[in-house]
Amino acid sequence: MESLEEKSEKRVTPSEERKPTVSSPERDSKEKSRTGESVWDFAKFAIIAIAIATPIRLFIAQPFIVSGASMVPTFDTGHYLIIDELSYRFEEPKRGEVVVFRFPPVPSKFLIKRVAGLPGETIEVKGDTVTIKNEEHPNGFVWQQGTITEARNQGDAIVTLKKDEYYVLGDNRGESADSRLWGTLTRELIVGRPLIRLYPFSKVGLFPGEWKAQ
C-alpha cells in the first residue's frame, strides 16, 4: 500500500508553487490618492488656463483673419492677425493707424481699414489725394500716405466729421468699400488695431502695416 501511495503522490517543486497575491489596503489607498491628485492637478491647470485666457480673449486681444482685397498691398485674404483691444480704451485712434471695427450697417460683421480723418476735421478725397482741414491747418494739408493701390475713378468725397466720427479708407482704393461708400465710422464701433501678424510666416511682425501719422 505504501508503494502505491508513493507512486500516486504528486510532488511539487518550489518553482511550481503558486504564492497567493494579497492586495495591501495601504498600497491601494496610495494609488487612488495619486490618481486623484493627478486629476485635481489637471483640473486646476485647466481652470487657471481658462481664467487667464478668457479675459484676454474678451478684453485684451483676439484673432482676426483677413478676408478680401480691400487692404492690399498691406493685408490680403488669409492673413492671420492678433487684434489689440486694450490700447483704445486709454487712447484715441490716430491718423494712419489700421483699425478693426464693426461695420456700421451690419454691426455683426467686422472690417479692417485705415484711419484717414479724425473727429472735427474736414476731409476731401480726390482720387488718391486726401486733403485734411482742421484747427491746426485751417487751409488744409495733403496727407502724405504710405503705399496704396490706385483708386481708378472710385469717386470724390468731402465730409466734415462730428466729434465722435472717423473717416476710414482701404489701402486698395480701387476695390475698397469704405467711408466713401457707406459714410463715417463712429468711435463706439472701433474694436482695436492689429498688434501682430502671425501668418503668412514671411510677414510675421509687430504692428503690421503701421504708418507714421502726418
C-alpha positions as CSV (number, residue, x, y, z in Angstrom):
1,M,0.0,0.0,0.0
2,E,2.7,2.3,0.8
3,S,4.3,1.9,-2.6
4,L,1.0,2.7,-4.3
5,E,0.6,5.8,-2.2
6,E,4.1,6.9,-3.1
7,K,3.5,6.4,-6.8
8,S,0.2,8.3,-6.7
9,E,1.6,11.2,-4.7
10,K,2.2,14.4,-6.7
11,R,5.4,16.1,-6.0
12,V,5.5,19.8,-6.2
13,T,8.8,21.6,-6.8
14,P,9.4,25.1,-5.4
15,S,9.3,26.6,-8.9
16,E,5.8,25.3,-9.4
17,E,4.5,26.7,-6.2
18,R,1.9,29.5,-6.5
19,K,2.1,32.1,-3.8
20,P,-1.2,33.8,-3.2
21,T,-1.2,37.5,-4.1
22,V,-2.5,39.7,-1.3
23,S,-3.7,43.3,-2.0
24,S,-2.5,45.8,0.5
25,P,-5.2,48.2,1.5
26,E,-2.5,50.8,2.3
27,R,-0.9,50.5,-1.2
28,D,-4.4,50.7,-2.9
29,S,-5.1,53.8,-1.0
30,K,-1.9,55.4,-2.1
31,E,-2.5,54.6,-5.7
32,K,-6.0,56.0,-5.6
33,S,-4.6,59.1,-3.9
34,R,-2.1,59.6,-6.6
35,T,-4.7,59.3,-9.3
36,G,-7.0,61.7,-7.5
37,E,-4.1,64.2,-7.2
38,S,-3.3,63.9,-10.9
39,V,-6.9,64.6,-11.9
40,W,-7.1,67.5,-9.5
41,D,-3.8,68.9,-10.8
42,F,-5.1,68.8,-14.3
43,A,-8.4,70.3,-13.3
44,K,-6.6,73.2,-11.5
45,F,-4.4,73.8,-14.6
46,A,-7.5,73.9,-16.9
47,I,-9.3,76.3,-14.6
48,I,-6.3,78.6,-14.3
49,A,-5.7,78.5,-18.1
50,I,-9.4,79.4,-18.7
51,A,-9.3,82.1,-16.1
52,I,-6.3,83.7,-17.8
53,A,-7.4,83.2,-21.4
54,T,-11.0,84.3,-21.1
55,P,-10.4,87.9,-20.1
56,I,-7.5,88.2,-22.6
57,R,-9.8,86.9,-25.4
58,L,-12.7,89.1,-24.4
59,F,-11.0,92.4,-23.4
60,I,-7.3,92.4,-24.5
61,A,-6.7,90.6,-27.7
62,Q,-8.4,88.3,-30.2
63,P,-7.6,86.6,-33.5
64,F,-8.8,88.0,-36.8
65,I,-8.4,86.5,-40.3
66,V,-8.4,89.0,-43.2
67,S,-11.0,88.3,-45.9
68,G,-10.9,90.3,-49.2
69,A,-8.6,92.5,-51.1
70,S,-9.6,96.0,-49.7
71,M,-6.3,96.4,-47.8
72,V,-3.9,95.1,-50.5
73,P,-0.9,95.6,-50.5
74,T,-0.8,95.8,-46.7
75,F,-3.0,92.9,-45.9
76,D,-4.5,90.2,-48.1
77,T,-7.0,87.3,-47.7
78,G,-5.8,84.7,-45.2
79,H,-3.6,86.9,-43.2
80,Y,-3.9,86.0,-39.6
81,L,-3.8,88.9,-37.1
82,I,-4.0,89.3,-33.4
83,I,-6.0,92.4,-32.6
84,D,-5.1,94.7,-29.7
85,E,-8.4,95.6,-28.0
86,L,-6.8,97.3,-24.9
87,S,-5.0,100.4,-26.3
88,Y,-8.0,102.2,-27.5
89,R,-9.5,102.1,-24.0
90,F,-6.8,104.6,-23.0
91,E,-6.1,106.5,-26.2
92,E,-7.8,107.6,-29.4
93,P,-7.1,106.2,-32.8
94,K,-4.6,108.2,-34.8
95,R,-4.4,109.0,-38.5
96,G,-2.7,106.3,-40.4
97,E,-3.5,103.5,-38.0
98,V,-5.2,100.4,-39.2
99,V,-8.3,99.6,-37.2
100,V,-10.7,96.7,-37.0
101,F,-14.3,97.8,-36.4
102,R,-17.9,96.7,-36.6
103,F,-19.4,97.5,-40.0
104,P,-22.0,100.3,-39.3
105,P,-24.8,98.9,-41.5
106,V,-24.2,95.4,-40.1
107,P,-22.6,95.5,-36.7
108,S,-22.1,91.7,-36.5
109,K,-19.7,92.0,-39.4
110,F,-16.0,93.1,-38.9
111,L,-14.0,95.2,-41.3
112,I,-10.4,96.4,-41.4
113,K,-9.4,99.8,-42.8
114,R,-7.0,102.7,-42.2
115,V,-7.9,105.9,-40.4
116,A,-7.8,108.9,-42.7
117,G,-9.9,111.6,-41.0
118,L,-10.2,112.4,-37.3
119,P,-13.2,113.9,-35.3
120,G,-13.9,117.5,-36.1
121,E,-11.9,117.5,-39.3
122,T,-13.0,118.1,-42.9
123,I,-11.6,115.6,-45.2
124,E,-11.6,115.8,-49.0
125,V,-10.8,112.8,-51.2
126,K,-10.0,113.3,-54.9
127,G,-8.7,110.1,-56.5
128,D,-5.7,109.1,-54.4
129,T,-5.2,112.6,-52.9
130,V,-6.5,113.2,-49.4
131,T,-6.7,116.7,-48.1
132,I,-7.3,117.4,-44.4
133,K,-8.6,120.7,-42.8
134,N,-8.6,121.1,-39.0
135,E,-7.9,123.7,-36.3
136,E,-4.1,123.3,-36.7
137,H,-4.3,123.5,-40.5
138,P,-7.4,125.6,-41.4
139,N,-6.3,125.9,-45.0
140,G,-5.7,122.2,-45.3
141,F,-2.8,119.9,-46.0
142,V,-2.3,116.9,-48.2
143,W,-1.9,113.7,-46.2
144,Q,1.4,112.0,-47.1
145,Q,0.3,108.4,-47.3
146,G,2.2,105.1,-47.4
147,T,1.9,102.5,-50.1
148,I,-1.6,102.2,-51.6
149,T,-3.2,100.8,-54.7
150,E,-4.6,103.5,-57.0
151,A,-8.3,104.5,-56.8
152,R,-9.2,104.2,-60.5
153,N,-12.1,106.7,-60.6
154,Q,-13.6,105.5,-57.4
155,G,-15.3,108.9,-56.9
156,D,-14.5,112.0,-54.9
157,A,-15.9,113.0,-51.5
158,I,-15.8,115.8,-49.0
159,V,-17.1,115.3,-45.4
160,T,-17.0,117.3,-42.1
161,L,-16.7,114.8,-39.2
162,K,-18.6,115.1,-35.9
163,K,-16.8,114.9,-32.6
164,D,-17.2,111.1,-32.4
165,E,-16.7,110.2,-36.1
166,Y,-13.8,108.9,-38.1
167,Y,-13.2,108.6,-41.9
168,V,-11.6,105.3,-42.9
169,L,-10.2,104.1,-46.3
170,G,-8.9,100.9,-47.6
171,D,-5.3,100.8,-48.9
172,N,-6.7,99.2,-52.1
173,R,-8.6,102.3,-53.1
174,G,-10.0,100.9,-56.3
175,E,-11.5,97.8,-54.6
176,S,-12.4,99.0,-51.1
177,A,-15.9,99.7,-49.8
178,D,-15.1,102.3,-47.1
179,S,-16.3,105.7,-45.8
180,R,-16.5,106.9,-49.4
181,L,-19.3,104.5,-49.9
182,W,-21.1,103.9,-46.6
183,G,-20.2,107.0,-44.6
184,T,-18.4,107.8,-41.4
185,L,-17.4,105.5,-38.6
186,T,-18.4,106.2,-35.0
187,R,-15.9,105.8,-32.2
188,E,-18.0,103.2,-30.4
189,L,-17.7,100.7,-33.3
190,I,-13.9,100.6,-33.3
191,V,-12.8,97.3,-31.7
192,G,-9.0,97.6,-31.9
193,R,-5.9,97.6,-34.1
194,P,-3.6,94.8,-35.4
195,L,-1.0,94.0,-32.9
196,I,0.8,91.0,-34.5
197,R,0.6,89.3,-37.9
198,L,1.2,85.6,-37.4
199,Y,0.6,84.4,-40.9
200,P,1.9,84.3,-43.6
201,F,5.2,83.4,-41.9
202,S,7.2,85.5,-44.3
203,K,5.4,88.6,-43.0
204,V,5.2,87.9,-39.3
205,G,5.7,91.2,-37.4
206,L,4.5,93.6,-34.7
207,F,2.1,96.4,-35.6
208,P,1.9,95.3,-39.2
209,G,1.1,97.9,-41.8
210,E,1.7,100.8,-39.4
211,W,2.2,104.3,-41.0
212,K,3.6,107.4,-39.4
213,A,0.9,110.0,-38.8
214,Q,1.3,113.2,-40.8
